[in-house]
Amino acid sequence: MSLSLVLNAHLDETSAKIRSKPVPWEGYQRADLVTSEELALIKKVDRQPRAKVESIHLSDGQTYALLYLRLLKKLQRIDTMQCLLVLIADALLDHDERIPLFARAALSDPDLPYAPLIRTLEAQDDFVQLKSAQILTVLLSSESTPLQHQHLQPFLRVLASLVQSQSPNKRDVAVQCLEALLARPECRRAVWAIPGIIAGFVEILRHKPGPQMSYQVIFCLWLLSFEQDIAEQINKKYDIIPLLITVAQAAVKEKVIRVIIATFRNLITKAPSANLPAMLVAQLLPFSKNLSTRKWSDEDVLEDVQFVRDELERNFESLTTYDEYTSELASGHLSWTPVHESDAFWRENASKLNDRDYEQLKALIRLLSSDDPLVLAVAVHDLGQYVKQYERGKKVITDLGAKARAMELMNHPDPDVRYHALLSVQQLVSHPWSSV
């Protein structure tokens, strides 16, 4: 698991400057923070030419792995931590065989190698924080046994804050770290338990990043989709299906579309009932038909596209209009599809909204709080249709608190929302109360 797994130009540039900065090692010895033996060892590599340091690492790698980690554990000045992190990273760069040297430090001190690196994640210095994250990712990704909770959890909490940061460098490093860690099943489950990480992914995609960042974020979502419980819930919680379709429609790089379609394939395979209806509502079927006519450099893309298209077609054929309607409700993306304005549909299906303790009606009422004027207009229109076609509808709507919200929408800034709210309120006011 190479250090080059997490690459960032800012880290490289800052590392180059830090290599030439002096660190007061003799002062640490005078303060009894560093032993004379440690001082002698560190002076051999401090601000020395790369070839000389490489030669020392080659002949005495275990000694230096232990030295760097011990010094990082006990020295807390920012410039010193910066220097030690660069020395660790330089030792590991292009030398994956040295990773076990750092792992074996635990035999000398059970706090090593992870405790000092996890502590430096909290440093009030961006470089220290990000360099620690880079090194931790390499070490954790290389573990042959499942990662321990006390090592993984604090790291993931920091990555959650980084992935939601306004700093491009922090987001970049965090996404690359997660991309590496999510290859491990225990990491996928741990990430799912920290809502900020996936919310951060969604926010990055909504802001239309470049192709590489889009690819890396969606690669993380693809890895997450291998877990059954995540595949069942991720769209319901984060509405990723319409977002990924939007990204795919705008994508110019084949690899971005490839990883999106692979994610859809996983979501269908792992949890078809949770995801196929939402995919149909989001118009993935016509888009997948369009994709199946394109030429692809990677044959696997076409295979995945055809799988997604065929599954959607099979599901579409078995859908009733009421299934379509409830899928649209579940997605939260209401639009003027034919069912909304069909009196025949509402005569036949209005009472079905009452099933399972008014489950679908409550879903419709929740959409009256949407920020999208189109969703609001359609939702308040449907409320009026329900009252018109279900004899006890007025009382139910009033009891559930939706009448007051419909009346509020008559003052909404959007004229379409105001118009449909007025029509619904007329139904609510004029429709006679029926006996309970």
VEXDREN-2710 file (C-alpha; in Angstrom, 1 decimal):
% VEXDREN-2710
k/r/px/py/pz
1/MET/0.0/0.0/0.0
2/SER/2.2/2.8/-1.3
3/LEU/2.4/6.3/0.1
4/SER/1.7/7.5/-3.4
5/LEU/-1.9/6.3/-2.8
6/VAL/-2.5/9.8/-1.2
7/LEU/-1.0/12.5/-3.4
8/ASN/-1.3/16.2/-2.9
9/ALA/0.8/19.0/-4.5
10/HIS/0.5/21.2/-1.4
11/LEU/1.9/18.5/0.9
12/ASP/4.8/17.8/-1.5
13/GLU/5.7/21.5/-1.8
14/THR/5.5/22.1/2.0
15/SER/7.5/18.9/2.7
16/ALA/10.3/20.2/0.4
17/LYS/10.5/23.4/2.5
18/ILE/10.4/21.5/5.8
19/ARG/13.4/19.3/4.8
20/SER/15.6/22.3/5.0
21/LYS/14.3/23.9/8.2
22/PRO/16.4/23.5/11.4
23/VAL/15.0/21.7/14.4
24/PRO/16.5/22.4/17.9
25/TRP/17.5/18.8/18.6
26/GLU/20.4/19.8/21.0
27/GLY/18.0/21.9/23.0
28/TYR/15.7/18.9/23.4
29/GLN/18.6/16.9/24.7
30/ARG/19.5/19.7/27.2
31/ALA/15.9/19.6/28.4
32/ASP/16.1/15.8/28.8
33/LEU/13.5/15.3/26.2
34/VAL/15.9/13.4/23.8
35/THR/18.6/11.0/24.9
36/SER/22.2/11.4/23.6
37/GLU/21.7/8.2/21.6
38/GLU/18.5/9.5/19.9
39/LEU/20.3/12.8/19.2
40/ALA/23.2/11.0/17.5
41/LEU/20.8/9.0/15.4
42/ILE/18.6/11.9/14.3
43/LYS/21.5/14.1/13.4
44/LYS/22.6/11.6/10.9
45/VAL/19.5/12.2/8.8
46/ASP/18.5/15.8/9.8
47/ARG/18.8/18.0/6.7
48/GLN/21.0/15.5/4.9
49/PRO/21.0/14.7/1.2
50/ARG/18.3/12.3/0.1
51/ALA/20.7/9.7/-1.0
52/LYS/22.5/9.6/2.3
53/VAL/19.2/9.4/4.3
54/GLU/18.1/6.6/1.9
55/SER/21.3/4.7/2.5
56/ILE/20.8/4.9/6.3
57/HIS/17.2/3.7/6.0
58/LEU/18.4/0.8/3.9
59/SER/21.0/-0.4/6.5
60/ASP/19.2/0.5/9.7
61/GLY/15.5/0.9/8.9
62/GLN/14.0/-0.7/12.0
63/THR/16.1/1.5/14.3
64/TYR/14.9/4.7/12.5
65/ALA/11.3/3.6/12.2
66/LEU/11.2/3.2/16.0
67/LEU/13.2/6.5/16.5
68/TYR/10.8/8.6/14.5
69/LEU/7.7/7.2/16.2
70/ARG/9.2/7.6/19.7
71/LEU/10.2/11.2/19.0
72/LEU/6.8/12.0/17.5
73/LYS/5.2/10.5/20.7
74/LYS/7.1/12.8/23.1
75/LEU/7.8/16.0/21.1
76/GLN/4.9/18.3/20.5
77/ARG/6.3/21.5/18.9
78/ILE/4.7/22.0/15.4
79/ASP/8.0/22.4/13.5
80/THR/9.4/19.2/15.1
81/MET/6.3/17.2/14.3
82/GLN/6.4/18.5/10.7
83/CYS/10.0/17.3/10.4
84/LEU/9.4/13.9/11.9
85/LEU/6.3/13.3/9.7
86/VAL/8.4/14.2/6.6
87/LEU/11.1/11.8/7.7
88/ILE/8.5/9.0/8.2
89/ALA/6.9/9.7/4.8
90/ASP/10.3/9.8/3.0
91/ALA/11.2/6.5/4.6
92/LEU/8.0/4.9/3.2
93/LEU/7.9/6.6/-0.2
94/ASP/8.4/3.9/-2.9
95/HIS/9.3/1.5/-0.1
96/ASP/6.3/-0.5/0.8
97/GLU/8.5/-3.2/2.3
98/ARG/9.3/-0.7/5.1
99/ILE/5.7/-0.5/6.3
100/PRO/6.2/-3.6/8.6
101/LEU/9.1/-1.8/10.2
102/PHE/6.7/0.8/11.6
103/ALA/4.1/-1.8/12.4
104/ARG/6.7/-3.8/14.5
105/ALA/7.3/-0.7/16.7
106/ALA/4.3/-2.0/18.7
107/LEU/6.6/-4.8/20.0
108/SER/8.7/-2.1/21.8
109/ASP/5.8/0.2/22.8
110/PRO/2.1/-0.8/22.5
111/ASP/1.2/2.9/21.7
112/LEU/3.2/2.7/18.5
113/PRO/2.8/3.2/15.6
114/TYR/-0.7/4.6/15.9
115/ALA/-1.1/6.7/19.1
116/PRO/1.4/9.5/18.1
117/LEU/-0.1/9.7/14.6
118/ILE/-3.7/9.9/15.9
119/ARG/-2.6/12.6/18.4
120/THR/-1.0/14.7/15.6
121/LEU/-4.3/14.6/13.6
122/GLU/-5.6/17.1/16.2
123/ALA/-2.7/19.5/15.8
124/GLN/-3.6/23.1/15.0
125/ASP/-1.5/22.9/11.8
126/ASP/-2.9/21.9/8.5
127/PHE/0.3/20.2/7.2
128/VAL/0.7/18.1/10.4
129/GLN/-2.9/17.1/10.2
130/LEU/-2.8/16.1/6.5
131/LYS/0.6/14.5/6.6
132/SER/-0.5/12.4/9.6
133/ALA/-3.6/11.4/7.7
134/GLN/-1.5/10.3/4.7
135/ILE/0.8/8.2/6.8
136/LEU/-2.1/6.7/8.8
137/THR/-3.9/5.7/5.6
138/VAL/-0.8/3.8/4.4
139/LEU/-0.3/2.0/7.7
140/LEU/-3.9/1.1/8.3
141/SER/-4.6/0.0/4.7
142/SER/-1.7/-2.4/5.0
143/GLU/-2.9/-4.2/8.2
144/SER/-3.4/-7.9/7.6
145/THR/-6.1/-8.2/10.4
146/PRO/-9.3/-6.1/11.0
147/LEU/-8.5/-2.6/12.2
148/GLN/-9.0/-1.9/15.9
149/HIS/-11.8/0.5/16.9
150/GLN/-9.5/2.8/18.9
151/HIS/-7.3/3.3/15.8
152/LEU/-10.0/3.7/13.2
153/GLN/-12.7/5.7/14.9
154/PRO/-10.7/8.9/15.8
155/PHE/-9.2/8.9/12.3
156/LEU/-12.6/8.6/10.6
157/ARG/-14.0/11.4/12.8
158/VAL/-11.2/13.7/11.6
159/LEU/-11.7/12.6/8.0
160/ALA/-15.4/13.5/8.4
161/SER/-14.5/17.1/9.3
162/LEU/-11.9/17.3/6.5
163/VAL/-14.2/16.0/3.8
164/GLN/-16.7/18.7/4.8
165/SER/-14.1/21.5/5.0
166/GLN/-14.0/24.5/2.7
167/SER/-10.3/23.9/2.1
168/PRO/-9.7/22.1/-1.3
169/ASN/-6.5/20.5/0.1
170/LYS/-8.3/19.1/3.1
171/ARG/-11.1/17.7/1.0
172/ASP/-8.6/16.3/-1.5
173/VAL/-6.5/14.4/1.1
174/ALA/-9.6/13.2/3.0
175/VAL/-11.3/11.7/-0.1
176/GLN/-8.1/9.9/-1.1
177/CYS/-7.6/8.5/2.4
178/LEU/-11.2/7.3/2.4
179/GLU/-10.8/5.8/-1.1
180/ALA/-8.0/3.6/0.2
181/LEU/-9.7/2.7/3.5
182/LEU/-13.1/1.8/2.1
183/ALA/-11.5/-1.2/0.3
184/ARG/-11.8/-2.8/3.8
185/PRO/-15.3/-4.1/4.9
186/GLU/-14.8/-3.0/8.5
187/CYS/-14.0/0.5/7.2
188/ARG/-17.2/0.6/5.1
189/ARG/-19.3/-0.2/8.1
190/ALA/-17.5/2.3/10.3
191/VAL/-17.8/5.1/7.7
192/TRP/-21.6/4.4/7.3
193/ALA/-21.9/5.0/11.1
194/ILE/-20.5/8.5/10.7
195/PRO/-23.1/10.6/8.8
196/GLY/-20.8/13.5/8.1
197/ILE/-18.6/11.6/5.7
198/ILE/-21.3/10.6/3.2
199/ALA/-23.0/14.0/3.6
200/GLY/-19.6/15.5/2.7
201/PHE/-19.4/13.3/-0.4
202/VAL/-22.8/14.5/-1.5
203/GLU/-22.0/18.1/-0.9
204/ILE/-18.8/17.8/-3.0
205/LEU/-20.7/16.4/-5.9
206/ARG/-23.4/19.0/-5.7
207/HIS/-20.8/21.7/-6.2
208/LYS/-19.7/20.2/-9.5
209/PRO/-16.0/19.4/-8.9
210/GLY/-13.5/18.4/-11.6
211/PRO/-13.6/14.9/-13.2
212/GLN/-10.9/13.5/-10.9
213/MET/-12.6/14.6/-7.7
214/SER/-15.9/13.4/-9.0
215/TYR/-14.4/10.0/-9.9
216/GLN/-12.8/9.6/-6.5
217/VAL/-15.9/10.5/-4.5
218/ILE/-18.1/8.2/-6.5
219/PHE/-15.5/5.5/-6.2
220/CYS/-16.0/5.8/-2.5
221/LEU/-19.7/5.5/-2.9
222/TRP/-19.2/2.5/-5.2
223/LEU/-17.1/0.8/-2.5
224/LEU/-19.8/1.5/0.1
225/SER/-22.5/0.0/-2.1
226/PHE/-21.0/-3.5/-1.7
227/GLU/-22.5/-3.6/1.8
228/GLN/-26.0/-4.9/1.9
229/ASP/-27.4/-2.6/4.6
230/ILE/-25.7/0.5/3.0
231/ALA/-27.1/-0.4/-0.5
232/GLU/-30.6/-0.6/1.1
233/GLN/-30.5/2.8/2.9
234/ILE/-28.0/5.1/1.1
235/ASN/-30.5/6.6/-1.4
236/LYS/-33.2/6.9/1.2
237/LYS/-30.9/8.9/3.5
238/TYR/-28.8/10.8/1.0
239/ASP/-30.8/10.9/-2.3
240/ILE/-27.8/9.9/-4.3
241/ILE/-29.5/8.3/-7.3
242/PRO/-30.8/11.5/-8.9
243/LEU/-27.5/13.2/-8.0
244/LEU/-25.4/10.5/-9.7
245/ILE/-27.5/10.6/-12.8
246/THR/-27.0/14.4/-13.0
247/VAL/-23.2/13.9/-12.6
248/ALA/-23.2/11.2/-15.3
249/GLN/-25.2/13.3/-17.7
250/ALA/-22.7/16.1/-17.5
251/ALA/-19.6/13.9/-17.3
252/VAL/-17.0/14.2/-20.1
253/LYS/-14.7/11.4/-18.8
254/GLU/-15.7/7.8/-19.4
255/LYS/-14.3/6.7/-16.1
256/VAL/-16.8/8.9/-14.2
257/ILE/-19.7/7.4/-16.0
258/ARG/-18.2/3.9/-15.6
259/VAL/-18.0/4.2/-11.8
260/ILE/-21.5/5.6/-11.6
261/ILE/-23.0/2.8/-13.6
262/ALA/-21.0/0.3/-11.6
263/THR/-22.5/1.9/-8.4
264/PHE/-26.0/1.6/-9.9
265/ARG/-25.4/-2.1/-10.7
266/ASN/-24.4/-2.7/-7.1
267/LEU/-27.5/-0.9/-5.7
268/ILE/-29.7/-3.0/-8.0
269/THR/-28.0/-6.3/-7.2
270/LYS/-27.8/-5.7/-3.4
271/ALA/-31.2/-4.0/-2.8
272/PRO/-33.5/-3.9/-5.9
273/SER/-36.7/-3.1/-4.1
274/ALA/-35.0/-0.1/-2.3
275/ASN/-33.4/1.4/-5.5
276/LEU/-35.2/0.4/-8.7
277/PRO/-38.3/2.5/-8.1
278/ALA/-36.2/5.6/-7.3
279/MET/-34.1/5.0/-10.4
280/LEU/-37.3/4.8/-12.5
281/VAL/-38.6/8.1/-11.0
282/ALA/-35.2/9.7/-11.7
283/GLN/-35.5/8.7/-15.4
284/LEU/-32.5/6.4/-15.3
285/LEU/-34.2/4.1/-17.9
286/PRO/-34.1/6.5/-20.9
287/PHE/-30.6/7.6/-19.9
288/SER/-29.3/4.0/-19.7
289/LYS/-30.9/3.3/-23.1
290/ASN/-29.0/6.3/-24.5
291/LEU/-25.7/5.0/-22.8
292/SER/-26.2/1.6/-24.3
293/THR/-25.9/3.1/-27.9
294/ARG/-22.6/4.7/-27.2
295/LYS/-19.1/3.3/-28.0
296/TRP/-17.0/2.6/-24.9
297/SER/-13.3/1.9/-24.7
298/ASP/-14.0/-0.4/-21.7
299/GLU/-16.3/-3.4/-22.5
300/ASP/-17.2/-3.7/-18.9
301/VAL/-19.0/-0.3/-19.1
302/LEU/-21.4/-1.6/-21.8
303/GLU/-22.1/-4.8/-19.8
304/ASP/-23.0/-2.8/-16.7
305/VAL/-25.1/-0.3/-18.7
306/GLN/-27.0/-3.2/-20.3
307/PHE/-27.5/-4.9/-16.9
308/VAL/-29.0/-1.6/-15.5
309/ARG/-31.1/-1.0/-18.5
310/ASP/-32.5/-4.6/-18.6
311/GLU/-33.3/-4.6/-14.8
312/LEU/-35.1/-1.2/-15.1
313/GLU/-37.1/-2.3/-18.1
314/ARG/-38.2/-5.5/-16.3
315/ASN/-39.2/-3.5/-13.3
316/PHE/-41.0/-0.8/-15.3
317/GLU/-43.2/-3.4/-17.0
318/SER/-44.4/-4.8/-13.7
319/LEU/-45.1/-1.3/-12.1
320/THR/-48.7/-0.2/-11.5
321/THR/-49.5/3.5/-11.7
322/TYR/-49.8/3.5/-7.9
323/ASP/-46.4/1.9/-7.6
324/GLU/-45.0/4.7/-9.8
325/TYR/-46.7/7.3/-7.6
326/THR/-45.4/5.8/-4.3
327/SER/-41.9/5.6/-5.8
328/GLU/-42.1/9.3/-6.7
329/LEU/-43.2/10.1/-3.2
330/ALA/-40.4/8.1/-1.7
331/SER/-37.9/9.9/-3.9
332/GLY/-39.1/13.3/-2.9
333/HIS/-38.9/14.4/-6.5
334/LEU/-42.4/15.2/-7.5
335/SER/-43.1/16.5/-11.0
336/TRP/-46.1/16.8/-13.2
337/THR/-46.2/13.2/-14.3
338/PRO/-49.6/12.1/-15.7
339/VAL/-50.9/10.4/-12.5
340/HIS/-51.1/13.7/-10.6
341/GLU/-53.7/15.2/-12.9
342/SER/-55.7/12.0/-13.6
343/ASP/-59.1/12.0/-11.9
344/ALA/-59.4/8.3/-12.6
345/PHE/-56.1/7.6/-10.8
346/TRP/-57.2/9.6/-7.7
347/ARG/-60.7/8.0/-7.7
348/GLU/-59.1/4.6/-7.7
349/ASN/-56.2/5.2/-5.4
350/ALA/-56.9/8.1/-3.0
351/SER/-57.9/5.7/-0.1
352/LYS/-54.7/3.7/-0.6
353/LEU/-52.8/6.6/0.9
354/ASN/-54.4/5.7/4.2
355/ASP/-52.8/2.2/4.4
356/ARG/-50.3/1.3/7.1
357/ASP/-51.4/4.2/9.4
358/TYR/-51.5/6.8/6.5
359/GLU/-47.9/6.0/5.5
360/GLN/-48.1/7.5/2.0
361/LEU/-50.2/10.4/3.0
362/LYS/-47.7/11.4/5.7
363/ALA/-44.9/11.1/3.1
364/LEU/-46.9/13.5/0.9
365/ILE/-47.5/15.9/3.8
366/ARG/-43.8/16.0/4.5
367/LEU/-43.1/17.2/1.0
368/LEU/-45.2/20.3/1.8
369/SER/-42.0/21.5/3.6
370/SER/-39.8/21.1/0.5
371/ASP/-37.5/23.9/-0.7
372/ASP/-38.3/23.1/-4.3
373/PRO/-41.3/25.1/-5.7
374/LEU/-42.2/22.4/-8.2
375/VAL/-42.4/19.7/-5.5
376/LEU/-44.5/22.1/-3.4
377/ALA/-46.9/22.8/-6.2
378/VAL/-47.4/19.1/-7.1
379/ALA/-47.6/18.1/-3.4
380/VAL/-50.3/20.6/-2.5
381/HIS/-52.2/19.8/-5.7
382/ASP/-52.2/16.1/-4.7
383/LEU/-53.5/17.0/-1.2
384/GLY/-56.5/18.7/-2.9
385/GLN/-57.0/15.6/-5.1
386/TYR/-57.0/13.3/-2.0
387/VAL/-59.6/15.5/-0.2
388/LYS/-61.7/15.6/-3.4
389/GLN/-61.7/11.8/-3.9
390/TYR/-61.7/10.5/-0.3
391/GLU/-64.9/11.3/1.7
392/ARG/-63.2/11.6/5.1
393/GLY/-60.1/13.4/3.6
394/LYS/-60.8/16.8/5.1
395/LYS/-60.8/15.5/8.6
396/VAL/-57.7/13.3/8.1
397/ILE/-55.8/16.2/6.6
398/THR/-56.8/18.6/9.3
399/ASP/-55.9/16.1/12.1
400/LEU/-52.5/15.5/10.5
401/GLY/-51.8/19.3/10.5
402/ALA/-51.6/19.7/6.7
403/LYS/-54.5/22.1/6.4
404/ALA/-52.6/24.9/8.1
405/ARG/-49.5/24.3/5.9
406/ALA/-51.7/24.4/2.7
407/MET/-53.1/27.7/3.8
408/GLU/-49.6/29.0/4.5
409/LEU/-48.6/28.1/0.9
410/MET/-51.2/30.5/-0.5
411/ASN/-48.7/33.2/0.4
412/HIS/-45.7/31.4/-1.1
413/PRO/-43.5/33.6/-3.4
414/ASP/-43.9/31.2/-6.3
415/PRO/-47.1/31.9/-8.3
416/ASP/-47.6/28.2/-9.3
417/VAL/-47.4/27.1/-5.6
418/ARG/-49.9/29.9/-4.6
419/TYR/-52.3/28.8/-7.4
420/HIS/-52.3/25.1/-6.4
421/ALA/-52.5/25.9/-2.7
422/LEU/-55.6/28.0/-3.4
423/LEU/-57.3/25.2/-5.3
424/SER/-56.5/22.7/-2.5
425/VAL/-57.7/25.0/0.3
426/GLN/-60.9/25.5/-1.6
427/GLN/-61.4/21.7/-1.5
428/LEU/-60.6/21.7/2.2
429/VAL/-63.0/24.4/3.0
430/SER/-65.9/23.5/0.7
431/HIS/-65.8/19.7/1.0
432/PRO/-68.3/18.6/3.7
433/TRP/-67.1/16.9/6.8
434/SER/-68.1/13.2/6.9
435/SER/-68.9/11.3/10.0
436/VAL/-66.1/9.4/11.6
END
